[in-house]
Amino acid sequence: MIDDVVKLFKEMDSKDLRILAGIEIGMKHFEWVPVEEIMKYTRLPYSTLEFKIKSLIKDNMVIGTNNPYEGYQIYFDGYDTLALNTLVKRGTISAIGDEIGVGKESVVHEAVKEPELSFGEAQGVILKFHREGRTSFKSVKRTRSHLEGKEHFSWIYAARLAAKREAEIIKKLYPDVSVPKLLDNNRHALVMDVAKGTLLYKTKLEDPEWFLNEILRQVALVYEKGYIHSDLSEYNIFVNENGVQFIDWPQYVEVSHPHAEELLERDVTNVLKHFKRKYKIDKDPKETVSEIMNS
């Protein structure tokens, strides 16, 4: 729970953070980072390191093994802590609020960013932690094209790469495509503007045909830039009085992808099914996809 992470983060000292960073770096080369490697990085004597690691294990920041040697891995709470430490130091966030979304592959929280100048109001932002790899490496690898061909990867790698991919695509799309602005990215965490409006599946639209056309227009804009969301549905589209915004981009593909048309059709079909079911608007998916690809 992020509340526990925030509480413990306030109580941690520089040695704790150095140990976490040492294990993080070591996991690039070891499944379980040998204690000797952590000592090299932290320059702490074994007695101090042992005491500190026991405390980190107790706080769910680190897990360890003694078979076939003494080694350690960072746990999600520990990785959250390292990301928070960097984001706080940069001034990107100053406080974390309620959890507003959770799934198998991410956790989303409200957060606060202080104004850059001494005057002005604090800004509400969104803090998203990627969790790819937490439940099943095999399923993540099977459904993520960017992990194909990689025989060995840690959950740190999977979560960090997913966050990096999402950050990169948002930068490429914004502001031409209606997506929340990216404010910062560190490790597996993204900080973004709050999406405008409410999620499509929760909203009763007064002019559903206008919103459907606007969603399809945005899909076409994304396609024109060379990309496909590939996970689009009523659960990651926000609607507001002025338009729509798309969120959740780590599964995007380029239009050169061998299954690009199939993935585009799946996105479009998801959207059209929602509008047909809820508003009785009927459009042919294949015709709509053809219009998008040839617009």
N, C-alpha and C positions, 0 to 999 in steps of 0.2 A: 504493500500500500504506500502511495506517495506521501501520505501524512507521516508515516513512520520514517520514511527517507528524509523528509524535511526536518523532522525533530532530531534525528541522529546527525544529520548534516551540520546542524548548528553546534553540536557537541564535539565534532571531529577536529583533530589538529592536523598540522602539516605532515606528520609522520603517517597518519592513517591514509591521507590522500596520496602520499608518495607510494605507499604499499599497493594501493589499488591501481595506481598508474603503472607500477612495475609489473603487476600481474597482467594488466591489460596488454602491455607491450610484449610480455613473454608469451601470451596466447597466440601471437602471430607465428610462433615457431614450435610451441609445445601444446599438446592437449591438456596436460597438467603441468604447470610451470614449476620447475624444481625450486626448492627453497634457496638453493645456492644462487640461482639467477636473480631471485628477489633481493637477496642480500647484496649482490653486485650493484643492482640498480639503486636501492635505497641507502646503501652504505650504513645499514644498521647492524649492530651485533645480534647474534642469533637469539640471545635471551630477550632482548627488546622486541625483536621481530616475532618471536613465538608468543609473547604476551599480547602484542597488538593483534596478531592474526586470530588468536583465540577469541578476542573481543569482536573482531569483524565477522567471524563465523557465527557467533552468538547473535549478532545483529542482522544475519542473513545477507551480508555484503559479499561474503566469500564462502566457497566450499572447498574441502580438501580431501586428500587420499593419502594413504601410506603404502599403497600397493601399485606398482612395484617399487615406488620410492615416495618420499614426502614431496607432494606437489599440490598446487592450488589453482583454482579457477575463480574468476570474478563472477558474481551472481548479478541478476538484473538490478537489484537494489543498489549494488556497488557501482554498476555502470550508470544508473540514473544519477547517482551522487557525483560521479566525475563530470557528467554532462551539465548538471546543475551548477557545479562549482565554476565551470567555464562560462556559462551563460550569465551567472550572477556577476562574475568578475568583469565581463564585458558590458554590464549594465543593461543587458537585453531583458532580463526579468528581475523583479525585486520581491515578488510574492506569488504564491501558488494557491489557487482556490479549489473549487469543487471538481470532482471527476464528472465529465459530461458525456463521455463516450468510452466504451470498452469493447474490444473484440479479441479474437484469437491473435491478431497481428499488430494491434496498436492499442494504446491507452491515451485518451485525450483529456486535458485539464484546462480549466480557466486559469489565467495568470495575469500579472500586472507588470507593466513596464513603466518605470518612472520617466517623467519628461526629461529631455536632454538638457534643458535649461532649468534654472532654479524656480522659474514660474511656469504656470500651466498645469493642466490636470494630468494625472496618471492615465495611461492607456490600457484598456483591457485587451488582452491578446490570447491566443490559443497556443498551448504547449502540447505537442504530440510526441509520445515516445513509441518508436517502432518496437515490435516484439516478435518479428519474424524468427522462426527457429526455436521458439520457446516450447512449443508443443510437439513438433515433429520435424526434424531436419529433412526426412525423406519427402514428406508432403510439400514442404516449402521448395525443395529443390525441383520437384516434379512440376510445380506450377509457376516457377520463376525462370524465365528465359535467361536472365542475367547470371544464373547460377549453373547453367548447363555446362558440362565439361569440367566442373570443379569437383574433384573427388573428395577433398577434405576441406571443410570450413566449419568454423565455430558459430554459435548463435550470435556472438559479437559481430562477426563478419557479415552474417546474413542481415542482422538488424541495421548495422551501420550502412551497408550498401543500399538497403531499401530506402533509408532516410536520404542518403546522398542522391539516389535516383529521383526521388520525389522532389528534393530541393532543386535539382538541375532542370527538371521539366517545368516546374513552376516558373523559374527564372526565364525559360525560353518562351513560355506562353504569355506571361504577364507583361504589359497590361492589355495586349490585343485580344486575348481570350479572357473571359470573366472567371478568374480564380482569385482566391484570397492572396494578398501580397505576402511573400516570404520575408521575414525580418531577420532571421538568423538560423543557423544549422550547426549543431555540434554533435559528433558521434551519432547516436541513434535518435536524436531529438531535433524537432523542428519548432520554430516559433513563428507564428503567422498572425495576420490580421484576423479578427473574428469574421466568420462568414456572415453575409448579410441575409436576414430573413429567417425562414424556417425550412426544415427539410420537406421535400416534396411529398413524401408519403404521409406526413402528419398534417398536411395543409389542404383545406377546401378552397379551390381556386374559383374566382368569380368569372374569369375569362380563360378557361382551360385551353381553348384553341390557340390563343395568343401565346400562352406560355409554352405549349408544345412546339409551336413554330420557332420560338426563341431558343428553346433547348436544341432543336435540330440545327438552327443557324450556328450555335456555338460548336456543336459537333462538327459542322462543316468547316468552321474556322480552324479548329484543331487539326482536322484532316488536311486542310490547305497548308498548314505549317509543317506537315509531314508526320503527324502522330495520331494515335488512336488510344483513347482512355483504356479500353478493354476490360473494364469492370464497372461500367456505368449502369446505374439503376436509380429508382426513386429514393434510395437510401443514401446516396451521396450527391444529390442535387439540392441546392438551396434555392428557394424562390422568394422574391421580395417584390414590392410594388413597381420597381424599375427594371427587373430582369431576373436573371438566374446566375448561380455560381456553381462550378463543379469542384468537388474536393476528392481526396484519396486517389493519388496518382501513381503509386509505386509499381503497378502492373502495366503501365502504358507500354505500347510498342510503336515502332516506326512503321510507316506505310509500306516499307520494303519487306516487312516480316512475311514469311511464307504463308501465314494464316491471317494476314491483315484483313482481307475482305470478310472472312468468317467472323473475326473478332468485332469488326465494325457492325456487321449484321446482328451479332449478339447484343451489343450495346443498344442499337436502335430498337431491336425487338423488345428488350427489357422496358424501354421507355414507352413504346407504343402499347404494350400489354397493360401497363399501368393506366394510361389514358383511356384505353378501350374499356377496361374493367370499371374504372371509377367515373368516367365521363361519357362513355358510349361513343367516343371518337374512334373511327376505324380508318387506319391507313395501312397500305401494303408495305411490309418491311423491305422487300427486295426493291420495289420501286423507289422507296425513300433512300435506300443505300445507294442506288444508282444515281439519284439526284445529287446526293452529297459528294460522291466520287467524281461527278462530272460538272459540278458547279464552278 
